[in-house]
């Protein structure tokens, strides 16, 4: 069933990416996938790797990830059950460094350095906003569009005014720009920079090799070669080897769980974060 007034192949592409984001964005999902990036482990072994999850939280998360085909549950005997990534789950990992590259370049800088995993989660949250994928697709392909035109394309069966709340949110998030009420909307520099991320998600969700991201009809621009030091935003940041700067199509990176999960996730600061990029 069509969700936009775009051509069927484009509509299906947006729907797949939206579904993929809904699978991986919920809290802790990416962390669990990373914890399972090695050989299959038993439940108690996995629970020790994600020890910040409270009792009762891990099991439903695992069930959901199994249902989406990212994690596989193998029952060797009634008392011996292991969990591991499926091929589909493993194929997702090379996209994560692409997300971190975008986050390092475009997300606002917080008062304290954030772990790499939090940069991934913050970026995914921005992309999962309601109608965000469709709006970004239209603005990328059309360069700019007014609110009414966007409403007719993005939500053709809805009241035209319903497009403005998600548009305002994308402006607040720093992914879309406008010169004011009644003026056209266009992608910001950060929104334009999402090309490698959305292209990779499109390829992955369609079951294609990630090197096809560079050929995406909308987002297919080869990613710029990162400058030296791009992965280090502060002295306390983990070594770059924890998340190597790969490009779509590269082999699965060697994730080091000890670097990503060496301590419980600290509480976010309550003080306002200075401006400087898309909001977290």
HELIX and SHEET records of a PDB file:
HELIX    1   1 UNK A    8  UNK A   24  1                                  17    
HELIX    2   2 UNK A   29  UNK A   35  1                                   7    
HELIX    3   3 UNK A   43  UNK A   49  1                                   7    
HELIX    4   4 UNK A   57  UNK A   67  1                                  11    
HELIX    5   5 UNK A   87  UNK A  106  1                                  20    
HELIX    6   6 UNK A  116  UNK A  127  1                                  12    
HELIX    7   7 UNK A  132  UNK A  142  1                                  11    
HELIX    8   8 UNK A  147  UNK A  154  1                                   8    
HELIX    9   9 UNK A  160  UNK A  162  5                                   3    
HELIX   10  10 UNK A  163  UNK A  173  1                                  11    
HELIX   11  11 UNK A  189  UNK A  192  1                                   4    
HELIX   12  12 UNK A  195  UNK A  205  1                                  11    
HELIX   13  13 UNK A  210  UNK A  215  5                                   6    
HELIX   14  14 UNK A  240  UNK A  243  5                                   4    
HELIX   15  15 UNK A  257  UNK A  260  1                                   4    
SHEET    1   A 3 UNK A  41  UNK A  42  0                                        
SHEET    2   A 3 UNK A  80  UNK A  85 -1                                        
SHEET    3   A 3 UNK A  71  UNK A  77 -1                                        
SHEET    1   B 2 UNK A 176  UNK A 178  0                                        
SHEET    2   B 2 UNK A 185  UNK A 187 -1                                        
END                                                                             
